Amino acid sequence: MTRHPPSERLQLELFSCVPSPPGIRDYQDLMAFPFFSLSKGRRIKPLIFERDGIVIKVEAVPEYGMATIWDADLLIWAASQIMNARNRNEPTSRLLRFMPHQFLRFANRPTGKLGYDRLRAALDRLQSTTIQTNIRSDDLAPARKARRLHRFSWINEWNELITTSGHSRGMEIIIPDWFYQGVINESWVLAIDPAYFCLKGGIERWLYRLARKHGGRSESGWGFSFKTLYEKSGSLARFSDFAIDIRTLAQKQSLPGYHLSLTRNTKGEECLHVQRLIP
């Protein structure tokens, strides 16, 4: 007889989500580094990022493909729920229960059958995508000259209770400890604009999160060369096509709360400068 490992669910307290958390929160490491596919097409090729001692490797399975930046909305939902509870001095957990329509409304998505089907597909991608990274490995002493590698999936488990008539009575997800520990540390979480969920393009969404992380509320803004942006995006597009997308976004000015301008650095490289708009 095959023995299956016990579910983590039996070891965790259940955390029930509220219908509409008052604030939208995102985890800074997910905003600053490439962890998700920027395309809605199925990505199988691993995403590998190595820079300044940071290592990230994201792998997908052919059946589902890599988790996308749209799938990451579920992690924003989880972070928002956890921070809302912490602000009210209520207990939190890695085991979250919610009604699917609550998340769909939160993320500005349709609440019909298509919305539910896409949510289930996103959960499959989040669970099957594996991440290996040494981010947040400061628990090892520098003298040991080693960094701990964390390996996890965005969702450890998920389940849904469906009635005999086919209606969903709720979903439960278990988020990984790496993500949960980052969220409960308030200094690693940032508020984002609700208009983020109206952004349609993958690069557009990625660039907003990067701008929010690096630009924050600085009045002087920040800038990166196109080459650095390309590296930090993890995009599979050709560099020339990626550069066209960045120039188009600078022309559209669609990032909520930020102004984009094109510049050149001292090496003559094309750069993007992002500046916060002051109300």
C-alpha positions in Angstrom: 0.0 0.0 0.0 1.3 3.4 -1.0 1.7 5.9 1.9 1.1 9.5 1.2 2.8 12.2 3.3 0.4 13.9 5.8 -1.1 17.2 4.7 0.4 20.3 6.3 -3.3 21.4 6.8 -3.5 19.2 9.9 -0.6 21.1 11.5 -1.8 24.7 10.7 -4.5 26.9 12.2 -7.1 28.0 9.7 -7.1 31.7 8.7 -10.4 32.9 7.2 -10.0 35.8 4.7 -12.3 38.8 4.8 -14.2 39.8 1.7 -12.4 43.1 1.0 -9.1 43.9 2.8 -8.8 47.7 3.2 -5.3 47.8 1.8 -3.4 46.1 -1.1 0.0 44.9 -0.1 2.9 43.3 -2.1 6.0 41.6 -0.9 9.2 43.6 -1.8 11.4 40.7 -3.0 8.7 39.7 -5.5 8.7 43.3 -6.8 12.4 43.6 -7.1 13.5 40.3 -8.6 12.3 38.1 -11.5 10.1 35.3 -10.2 7.3 35.0 -12.8 6.7 34.6 -16.5 5.6 37.9 -18.1 3.7 36.2 -20.8 0.3 34.5 -20.7 1.7 31.8 -23.1 3.0 28.6 -21.5 6.6 29.1 -20.4 8.7 25.9 -19.9 12.2 27.4 -20.1 13.7 27.9 -16.6 14.1 31.5 -15.4 17.7 32.0 -14.1 18.9 35.2 -12.4 22.3 35.8 -10.8 23.4 39.3 -9.8 25.3 40.8 -6.9 25.3 37.5 -5.0 21.5 36.9 -5.5 20.6 33.6 -7.1 17.1 32.8 -8.4 16.1 29.7 -10.4 12.4 29.2 -11.3 11.4 26.0 -13.0 8.1 24.8 -14.5 6.5 21.5 -15.6 5.3 21.1 -19.2 1.7 20.2 -18.1 1.0 23.6 -16.5 3.9 26.0 -17.4 5.5 28.6 -15.2 3.4 30.8 -12.8 2.7 34.2 -14.5 2.7 37.7 -13.1 -1.1 37.5 -13.3 -1.0 34.4 -11.1 1.0 36.4 -8.6 -2.2 38.3 -7.8 -3.1 35.5 -5.5 0.0 36.1 -3.5 -0.8 39.8 -3.4 -4.3 38.8 -2.1 -2.7 36.6 0.6 -0.2 39.3 1.7 -3.1 41.9 1.9 -5.2 39.5 4.0 -2.3 38.7 6.4 -1.3 42.4 6.8 -4.9 43.4 7.4 -5.2 40.8 10.2 -1.9 41.9 11.7 -3.0 45.5 11.8 -6.0 44.4 13.8 -3.8 42.3 16.1 -5.5 39.1 14.9 -3.7 35.7 14.5 -2.6 34.7 11.0 -1.6 31.4 9.3 -0.1 30.0 6.2 -3.4 28.2 5.7 -5.9 30.6 4.1 -9.6 30.0 3.4 -11.5 32.2 1.0 -14.5 32.4 -1.4 -13.3 32.5 -5.0 -15.5 35.4 -5.9 -13.9 37.5 -3.1 -10.5 37.2 -4.8 -11.8 37.7 -8.3 -13.5 41.0 -7.2 -10.3 42.1 -5.4 -8.2 41.5 -8.5 -10.7 43.2 -10.8 -11.6 39.9 -12.6 -14.8 38.5 -14.0 -16.7 36.4 -11.5 -18.4 34.0 -14.0 -17.3 30.5 -15.0 -14.3 31.7 -17.0 -13.0 33.6 -14.0 -13.3 30.5 -11.8 -11.6 28.3 -14.4 -8.7 30.7 -14.8 -8.3 30.9 -11.0 -8.0 27.1 -10.8 -5.5 27.1 -13.6 -3.5 29.8 -11.8 -3.5 27.7 -8.6 -2.1 24.7 -10.6 0.7 26.8 -12.0 1.5 28.3 -8.6 1.7 24.9 -7.0 3.7 23.2 -9.8 6.3 26.0 -10.2 9.4 25.5 -8.1 11.7 28.3 -6.9 15.2 28.1 -5.6 16.8 31.2 -4.2 19.3 32.4 -1.6 17.3 35.6 -0.9 16.9 36.1 2.9 19.7 33.8 3.9 21.1 36.1 6.6 20.6 33.5 9.3 24.0 32.1 8.3 27.1 33.8 9.8 29.2 35.7 7.2 32.3 34.0 8.4 31.0 30.7 7.1 31.0 32.1 3.5 27.8 30.2 2.6 24.3 31.2 1.8 21.3 29.0 2.4 19.3 28.0 -0.7 15.5 27.9 -0.1 13.5 25.6 -2.4 9.7 25.9 -2.5 6.6 26.3 -4.6 4.3 29.3 -4.4 1.5 27.2 -3.0 2.2 24.0 -1.1 -1.4 22.7 -1.3 -4.8 23.9 -2.5 -8.3 22.5 -2.4 -11.8 23.5 -3.2 -15.1 22.3 -1.8 -17.7 22.0 -4.7 -21.3 21.1 -4.2 -23.1 18.4 -6.2 -24.6 21.1 -8.3 -21.1 22.3 -9.3 -20.9 25.5 -7.1 -17.8 26.4 -5.2 -18.2 26.6 -1.4 -14.7 27.9 -0.9 -11.0 27.4 -1.4 -8.1 26.8 0.9 -4.4 27.4 0.1 -1.2 26.8 2.0 1.5 29.4 1.2 5.2 28.6 1.7 7.0 29.6 4.8 9.6 31.6 2.8 6.8 33.9 1.5 4.8 34.0 4.8 7.9 35.0 6.9 8.6 37.8 4.4 5.0 39.1 4.6 4.7 39.2 8.4 7.8 41.4 8.5 6.2 44.7 7.9 9.3 46.3 6.6 9.3 43.9 3.6 5.8 44.8 2.5 4.6 47.8 0.4 1.2 49.2 -0.4 0.4 49.3 -4.1 -2.2 51.2 -6.1 -5.5 49.4 -6.8 -5.1 50.5 -10.4 -2.4 47.9 -10.7 -5.0 45.3 -11.4 -6.2 47.3 -14.4 -2.7 47.0 -16.1 -3.0 44.5 -18.9 0.5 43.8 -20.1 3.0 41.6 -18.3 5.9 44.0 -18.8 3.6 46.8 -17.7 2.7 45.0 -14.5 6.3 44.0 -13.8 7.6 47.6 -14.4 5.0 49.1 -12.0 6.1 46.7 -9.2 9.7 47.5 -9.9 9.0 51.2 -9.8 7.0 51.0 -6.6 9.9 49.0 -5.0 12.8 51.2 -6.1 11.1 54.5 -6.6 8.9 54.3 -3.5 7.9 57.8 -2.6 11.2 59.4 -3.5 10.7 62.7 -5.3 13.9 62.4 -7.4 13.0 59.0 -8.7 15.4 56.3 -10.0 16.7 55.0 -13.3 18.1 51.8 -14.9 19.6 51.1 -18.2 17.5 49.0 -20.6 20.1 46.2 -20.3 19.7 46.1 -16.5 15.9 46.2 -16.8 16.0 43.4 -19.3 18.1 41.3 -17.0 15.9 42.0 -14.0 12.7 41.2 -15.9 13.5 37.6 -16.8 11.7 38.1 -20.1 12.0 35.6 -22.9 11.5 38.4 -25.5 14.4 39.5 -27.6 16.2 42.5 -26.2 15.2 44.7 -29.2 11.5 43.8 -28.7 11.8 44.4 -24.9 13.3 47.8 -25.6 10.4 48.7 -27.9 8.0 47.7 -25.1 9.7 50.0 -22.6 9.7 52.9 -25.1 6.0 52.3 -25.7 5.2 52.3 -22.0 7.1 55.6 -21.6 4.9 57.0 -24.4 1.7 55.7 -22.9 2.4 56.8 -19.4 0.1 54.1 -18.0 1.9 53.3 -14.7 -0.4 54.6 -11.9 1.4 57.2 -9.8 4.6 57.4 -11.9 6.1 59.3 -14.8 8.4 57.5 -17.2 11.1 59.3 -19.3 13.9 58.1 -21.6 17.5 59.2 -20.9 21.1 58.2 -21.7 23.8 57.4 -19.2 27.5 58.4 -19.5 28.1 55.3 -21.6 25.5 56.3 -24.1 23.2 53.5 -23.1 19.4 54.0 -23.3 17.9 54.3 -19.8 14.5 54.6 -18.2 13.9 57.2 -15.5 10.9 56.7 -13.2 9.6 59.5 -11.0 6.8 59.6 -8.6 3.9 61.9 -9.5 3.1 64.2 -6.6 -0.7 64.7 -6.1 
